[in-house]
Amino acid sequence: MITKKTEYAIRAMWELANLNGSEQSTANRIAQRQGIPPKYLPQIISELTRTGLVSSSRGFGGGLRLGRQASDITLLEIIEAVQ
């Protein structure tokens, strides 16, 4: 059984995996598209970024994207990153 936090992390990673090429997203956009409560997402993204699963850039034109190829990321890595 997985926690809601883990489910939200998996859904956020799914959203990022479905971006095209160099496209980026924002935490607010991910929360809206995946139905994730916006107050939980920054902490989850922070943990995913700390482990290298997500890459973030600040400033104008910044955003979130996968830290490496989607095919190189396992479900177990996502679960371990947030639990």
C-alpha positions in Angstrom: 0.0 0.0 0.0 1.3 3.4 -0.9 0.8 6.7 0.8 -1.0 9.7 -0.7 2.3 11.5 -0.8 3.8 8.7 -2.8 0.8 8.7 -5.1 1.2 12.4 -5.7 4.9 12.0 -6.4 4.2 9.3 -9.0 1.5 11.5 -10.6 3.8 14.5 -10.7 6.6 12.4 -12.3 4.0 11.0 -14.9 3.1 14.6 -15.8 6.8 15.6 -16.3 7.5 12.4 -18.3 4.8 13.4 -20.8 6.4 16.8 -21.6 7.8 17.3 -25.1 11.5 17.6 -25.4 12.9 20.7 -23.6 9.4 21.8 -22.4 9.1 22.5 -18.7 6.2 22.7 -16.3 5.4 24.4 -13.0 4.3 23.0 -9.7 1.0 24.8 -10.0 0.3 23.4 -13.5 1.2 19.9 -12.4 -1.1 20.2 -9.3 -3.9 21.4 -11.5 -3.6 18.8 -14.3 -3.1 15.9 -11.9 -5.6 16.9 -9.2 -2.9 17.2 -6.5 -3.5 19.6 -3.6 -1.1 22.5 -4.4 0.1 22.8 -0.8 1.7 19.3 -0.8 3.5 19.5 -4.1 6.4 21.9 -3.3 7.7 19.5 -0.6 7.3 16.5 -2.9 9.1 18.3 -5.7 11.9 19.3 -3.3 12.4 15.6 -2.4 12.4 14.5 -6.0 14.8 17.3 -6.9 17.2 16.4 -4.0 17.4 12.8 -5.4 18.0 14.0 -8.9 14.7 12.7 -10.3 13.5 16.2 -11.1 15.5 19.2 -12.4 14.3 22.7 -11.6 15.3 26.1 -12.8 14.3 29.5 -11.4 13.4 32.8 -12.9 11.7 33.8 -16.0 11.2 30.8 -18.3 12.1 28.4 -15.5 10.3 25.4 -14.4 10.5 21.7 -13.7 11.5 18.7 -15.9 12.8 15.2 -15.3 16.3 15.0 -14.1 17.1 12.2 -16.6 15.3 10.2 -19.3 12.0 8.8 -18.2 13.0 5.3 -19.4 15.9 5.4 -16.8 13.6 6.2 -13.8 12.0 3.3 -11.9 8.9 3.4 -9.8 11.0 2.1 -6.9 13.3 5.2 -7.2 10.2 7.5 -6.9 8.9 5.6 -3.9 12.2 5.7 -2.1 12.7 9.4 -2.8 9.5 10.4 -0.9 9.2 7.7 1.8 
